[in-house]
Amino acid sequence: AIPDGWMGLDIGPDSVKTDALETTKTVIWNGPMGV
């Protein structure tokens, strides 16, 4: 279970900082991102 005040995420600040996402101008995603 996820404690109160926490969120379950599949992409976060550390993921966004990776080279692949940092230099990408467009992302095509099939399905919900984040929550």
mmCIF file of the N, C-alpha and C atoms, coordinates in Angstrom:
data_MODEL
# 
_entry.id   MODEL 
# 
loop_
_atom_site.group_PDB 
_atom_site.id 
_atom_site.type_symbol 
_atom_site.label_atom_id 
_atom_site.label_alt_id 
_atom_site.label_comp_id 
_atom_site.label_asym_id 
_atom_site.label_entity_id 
_atom_site.label_seq_id 
_atom_site.pdbx_PDB_ins_code 
_atom_site.Cartn_x 
_atom_site.Cartn_y 
_atom_site.Cartn_z 
_atom_site.occupancy 
_atom_site.B_iso_or_equiv 
_atom_site.pdbx_formal_charge 
_atom_site.auth_seq_id 
_atom_site.auth_comp_id 
_atom_site.auth_asym_id 
_atom_site.auth_atom_id 
_atom_site.pdbx_PDB_model_num 
ATOM 1   N N  . ALA A 1 1  ? 0.841  -1.190 0.000   1.00 0.00 ? 1  ALA A N  1 
ATOM 2   C CA . ALA A 1 1  ? 0.000  0.000  0.000   1.00 0.00 ? 1  ALA A CA 1 
ATOM 3   C C  . ALA A 1 1  ? 0.879  1.243  0.000   1.00 0.00 ? 1  ALA A C  1 
ATOM 4   N N  . ILE A 1 2  ? 0.363  2.269  -0.610  1.00 0.00 ? 2  ILE A N  1 
ATOM 5   C CA . ILE A 1 2  ? 1.078  3.548  -0.654  1.00 0.00 ? 2  ILE A CA 1 
ATOM 6   C C  . ILE A 1 2  ? 0.591  4.390  0.520   1.00 0.00 ? 2  ILE A C  1 
ATOM 7   N N  . PRO A 1 3  ? 1.523  4.869  1.356   1.00 0.00 ? 3  PRO A N  1 
ATOM 8   C CA . PRO A 1 3  ? 1.129  5.650  2.532   1.00 0.00 ? 3  PRO A CA 1 
ATOM 9   C C  . PRO A 1 3  ? 0.438  6.963  2.151   1.00 0.00 ? 3  PRO A C  1 
ATOM 10  N N  . ASP A 1 4  ? -0.374 7.498  3.065   1.00 0.00 ? 4  ASP A N  1 
ATOM 11  C CA . ASP A 1 4  ? -0.994 8.807  2.871   1.00 0.00 ? 4  ASP A CA 1 
ATOM 12  C C  . ASP A 1 4  ? 0.081  9.852  2.612   1.00 0.00 ? 4  ASP A C  1 
ATOM 13  N N  . GLY A 1 5  ? -0.176 10.744 1.678   1.00 0.00 ? 5  GLY A N  1 
ATOM 14  C CA . GLY A 1 5  ? 0.780  11.799 1.361   1.00 0.00 ? 5  GLY A CA 1 
ATOM 15  C C  . GLY A 1 5  ? 1.805  11.406 0.311   1.00 0.00 ? 5  GLY A C  1 
ATOM 16  N N  . TRP A 1 6  ? 1.812  10.147 -0.110  1.00 0.00 ? 6  TRP A N  1 
ATOM 17  C CA . TRP A 1 6  ? 2.740  9.664  -1.130  1.00 0.00 ? 6  TRP A CA 1 
ATOM 18  C C  . TRP A 1 6  ? 1.974  9.401  -2.421  1.00 0.00 ? 6  TRP A C  1 
ATOM 19  N N  . MET A 1 7  ? 2.701  9.365  -3.557  1.00 0.00 ? 7  MET A N  1 
ATOM 20  C CA . MET A 1 7  ? 2.088  9.052  -4.839  1.00 0.00 ? 7  MET A CA 1 
ATOM 21  C C  . MET A 1 7  ? 2.890  7.959  -5.525  1.00 0.00 ? 7  MET A C  1 
ATOM 22  N N  . GLY A 1 8  ? 2.212  7.069  -6.225  1.00 0.00 ? 8  GLY A N  1 
ATOM 23  C CA . GLY A 1 8  ? 2.890  6.059  -7.037  1.00 0.00 ? 8  GLY A CA 1 
ATOM 24  C C  . GLY A 1 8  ? 3.063  6.597  -8.444  1.00 0.00 ? 8  GLY A C  1 
ATOM 25  N N  . LEU A 1 9  ? 4.295  6.815  -8.875  1.00 0.00 ? 9  LEU A N  1 
ATOM 26  C CA . LEU A 1 9  ? 4.574  7.409  -10.186 1.00 0.00 ? 9  LEU A CA 1 
ATOM 27  C C  . LEU A 1 9  ? 5.456  6.492  -11.014 1.00 0.00 ? 9  LEU A C  1 
ATOM 28  N N  . ASP A 1 10 ? 5.261  6.514  -12.340 1.00 0.00 ? 10 ASP A N  1 
ATOM 29  C CA . ASP A 1 10 ? 6.132  5.732  -13.202 1.00 0.00 ? 10 ASP A CA 1 
ATOM 30  C C  . ASP A 1 10 ? 7.177  6.599  -13.894 1.00 0.00 ? 10 ASP A C  1 
ATOM 31  N N  . ILE A 1 11 ? 7.076  7.911  -13.755 1.00 0.00 ? 11 ILE A N  1 
ATOM 32  C CA . ILE A 1 11 ? 8.104  8.812  -14.274 1.00 0.00 ? 11 ILE A CA 1 
ATOM 33  C C  . ILE A 1 11 ? 8.228  9.969  -13.285 1.00 0.00 ? 11 ILE A C  1 
ATOM 34  N N  . GLY A 1 12 ? 9.444  10.258 -12.881 1.00 0.00 ? 12 GLY A N  1 
ATOM 35  C CA . GLY A 1 12 ? 9.674  11.296 -11.891 1.00 0.00 ? 12 GLY A CA 1 
ATOM 36  C C  . GLY A 1 12 ? 10.845 12.179 -12.282 1.00 0.00 ? 12 GLY A C  1 
ATOM 37  N N  . PRO A 1 13 ? 11.264 13.057 -11.392 1.00 0.00 ? 13 PRO A N  1 
ATOM 38  C CA . PRO A 1 13 ? 12.333 14.003 -11.693 1.00 0.00 ? 13 PRO A CA 1 
ATOM 39  C C  . PRO A 1 13 ? 13.626 13.340 -12.163 1.00 0.00 ? 13 PRO A C  1 
ATOM 40  N N  . ASP A 1 14 ? 14.013 12.226 -11.555 1.00 0.00 ? 14 ASP A N  1 
ATOM 41  C CA . ASP A 1 14 ? 15.249 11.553 -11.965 1.00 0.00 ? 14 ASP A CA 1 
ATOM 42  C C  . ASP A 1 14 ? 15.124 10.975 -13.370 1.00 0.00 ? 14 ASP A C  1 
ATOM 43  N N  . SER A 1 15 ? 13.944 10.471 -13.715 1.00 0.00 ? 15 SER A N  1 
ATOM 44  C CA . SER A 1 15 ? 13.725 9.924  -15.058 1.00 0.00 ? 15 SER A CA 1 
ATOM 45  C C  . SER A 1 15 ? 13.766 11.021 -16.114 1.00 0.00 ? 15 SER A C  1 
ATOM 46  N N  . VAL A 1 16 ? 13.191 12.157 -15.808 1.00 0.00 ? 16 VAL A N  1 
ATOM 47  C CA . VAL A 1 16 ? 13.149 13.265 -16.765 1.00 0.00 ? 16 VAL A CA 1 
ATOM 48  C C  . VAL A 1 16 ? 14.555 13.780 -17.055 1.00 0.00 ? 16 VAL A C  1 
ATOM 49  N N  . LYS A 1 17 ? 15.462 13.673 -16.105 1.00 0.00 ? 17 LYS A N  1 
ATOM 50  C CA . LYS A 1 17 ? 16.820 14.184 -16.268 1.00 0.00 ? 17 LYS A CA 1 
ATOM 51  C C  . LYS A 1 17 ? 17.706 13.288 -17.127 1.00 0.00 ? 17 LYS A C  1 
ATOM 52  N N  . THR A 1 18 ? 17.248 12.099 -17.486 1.00 0.00 ? 18 THR A N  1 
ATOM 53  C CA . THR A 1 18 ? 18.068 11.217 -18.314 1.00 0.00 ? 18 THR A CA 1 
ATOM 54  C C  . THR A 1 18 ? 18.268 11.837 -19.686 1.00 0.00 ? 18 THR A C  1 
ATOM 55  N N  . ASP A 1 19 ? 19.375 11.503 -20.343 1.00 0.00 ? 19 ASP A N  1 
ATOM 56  C CA . ASP A 1 19 ? 19.696 12.083 -21.645 1.00 0.00 ? 19 ASP A CA 1 
ATOM 57  C C  . ASP A 1 19 ? 18.595 11.849 -22.671 1.00 0.00 ? 19 ASP A C  1 
ATOM 58  N N  . ALA A 1 20 ? 17.993 10.677 -22.659 1.00 0.00 ? 20 ALA A N  1 
ATOM 59  C CA . ALA A 1 20 ? 16.970 10.353 -23.658 1.00 0.00 ? 20 ALA A CA 1 
ATOM 60  C C  . ALA A 1 20 ? 15.776 11.299 -23.558 1.00 0.00 ? 20 ALA A C  1 
ATOM 61  N N  . LEU A 1 21 ? 15.339 11.606 -22.373 1.00 0.00 ? 21 LEU A N  1 
ATOM 62  C CA . LEU A 1 21 ? 14.184 12.487 -22.216 1.00 0.00 ? 21 LEU A CA 1 
ATOM 63  C C  . LEU A 1 21 ? 14.563 13.960 -22.219 1.00 0.00 ? 21 LEU A C  1 
ATOM 64  N N  . GLU A 1 22 ? 15.765 14.270 -21.802 1.00 0.00 ? 22 GLU A N  1 
ATOM 65  C CA . GLU A 1 22 ? 16.185 15.664 -21.713 1.00 0.00 ? 22 GLU A CA 1 
ATOM 66  C C  . GLU A 1 22 ? 16.294 16.312 -23.089 1.00 0.00 ? 22 GLU A C  1 
ATOM 67  N N  . THR A 1 23 ? 16.692 15.545 -24.097 1.00 0.00 ? 23 THR A N  1 
ATOM 68  C CA . THR A 1 23 ? 16.893 16.099 -25.438 1.00 0.00 ? 23 THR A CA 1 
ATOM 69  C C  . THR A 1 23 ? 15.711 15.844 -26.369 1.00 0.00 ? 23 THR A C  1 
ATOM 70  N N  . THR A 1 24 ? 14.701 15.143 -25.908 1.00 0.00 ? 24 THR A N  1 
ATOM 71  C CA . THR A 1 24 ? 13.543 14.811 -26.738 1.00 0.00 ? 24 THR A CA 1 
ATOM 72  C C  . THR A 1 24 ? 12.573 15.981 -26.798 1.00 0.00 ? 24 THR A C  1 
ATOM 73  N N  . LYS A 1 25 ? 12.102 16.279 -28.008 1.00 0.00 ? 25 LYS A N  1 
ATOM 74  C CA . LYS A 1 25 ? 11.144 17.368 -28.176 1.00 0.00 ? 25 LYS A CA 1 
ATOM 75  C C  . LYS A 1 25 ? 9.705  16.864 -28.186 1.00 0.00 ? 25 LYS A C  1 
ATOM 76  N N  . THR A 1 26 ? 9.497  15.620 -28.594 1.00 0.00 ? 26 THR A N  1 
ATOM 77  C CA . THR A 1 26 ? 8.152  15.057 -28.663 1.00 0.00 ? 26 THR A CA 1 
ATOM 78  C C  . THR A 1 26 ? 8.161  13.652 -28.087 1.00 0.00 ? 26 THR A C  1 
ATOM 79  N N  . VAL A 1 27 ? 7.170  13.350 -27.251 1.00 0.00 ? 27 VAL A N  1 
ATOM 80  C CA . VAL A 1 27 ? 7.004  12.009 -26.705 1.00 0.00 ? 27 VAL A CA 1 
ATOM 81  C C  . VAL A 1 27 ? 5.597  11.541 -27.050 1.00 0.00 ? 27 VAL A C  1 
ATOM 82  N N  . ILE A 1 28 ? 5.500  10.387 -27.705 1.00 0.00 ? 28 ILE A N  1 
ATOM 83  C CA . ILE A 1 28 ? 4.204  9.788  -27.998 1.00 0.00 ? 28 ILE A CA 1 
ATOM 84  C C  . ILE A 1 28 ? 4.016  8.651  -27.009 1.00 0.00 ? 28 ILE A C  1 
ATOM 85  N N  . TRP A 1 29 ? 2.987  8.739  -26.202 1.00 0.00 ? 29 TRP A N  1 
ATOM 86  C CA . TRP A 1 29 ? 2.782  7.793  -25.108 1.00 0.00 ? 29 TRP A CA 1 
ATOM 87  C C  . TRP A 1 29 ? 1.407  7.163  -25.254 1.00 0.00 ? 29 TRP A C  1 
ATOM 88  N N  . ASN A 1 30 ? 1.341  5.863  -25.145 1.00 0.00 ? 30 ASN A N  1 
ATOM 89  C CA . ASN A 1 30 ? 0.076  5.151  -25.228 1.00 0.00 ? 30 ASN A CA 1 
ATOM 90  C C  . ASN A 1 30 ? -0.327 4.717  -23.826 1.00 0.00 ? 30 ASN A C  1 
ATOM 91  N N  . GLY A 1 31 ? -1.246 5.427  -23.228 1.00 0.00 ? 31 GLY A N  1 
ATOM 92  C CA . GLY A 1 31 ? -1.690 5.110  -21.881 1.00 0.00 ? 31 GLY A CA 1 
ATOM 93  C C  . GLY A 1 31 ? -1.367 6.234  -20.915 1.00 0.00 ? 31 GLY A C  1 
ATOM 94  N N  . PRO A 1 32 ? -1.801 6.103  -19.671 1.00 0.00 ? 32 PRO A N  1 
ATOM 95  C CA . PRO A 1 32 ? -1.577 7.163  -18.693 1.00 0.00 ? 32 PRO A CA 1 
ATOM 96  C C  . PRO A 1 32 ? -0.110 7.260  -18.284 1.00 0.00 ? 32 PRO A C  1 
ATOM 97  N N  . MET A 1 33 ? 0.371  8.471  -18.122 1.00 0.00 ? 33 MET A N  1 
ATOM 98  C CA . MET A 1 33 ? 1.745  8.698  -17.674 1.00 0.00 ? 33 MET A CA 1 
ATOM 99  C C  . MET A 1 33 ? 1.702  9.355  -16.301 1.00 0.00 ? 33 MET A C  1 
ATOM 100 N N  . GLY A 1 34 ? 2.481  8.867  -15.411 1.00 0.00 ? 34 GLY A N  1 
ATOM 101 C CA . GLY A 1 34 ? 2.625  9.516  -14.116 1.00 0.00 ? 34 GLY A CA 1 
ATOM 102 C C  . GLY A 1 34 ? 1.886  8.827  -12.990 1.00 0.00 ? 34 GLY A C  1 
ATOM 103 N N  . VAL A 1 35 ? 0.598  8.854  -13.025 1.00 0.00 ? 35 VAL A N  1 
ATOM 104 C CA . VAL A 1 35 ? -0.170 8.315  -11.906 1.00 0.00 ? 35 VAL A CA 1 
ATOM 105 C C  . VAL A 1 35 ? -0.930 7.091  -12.348 1.00 0.00 ? 35 VAL A C  1 
# 
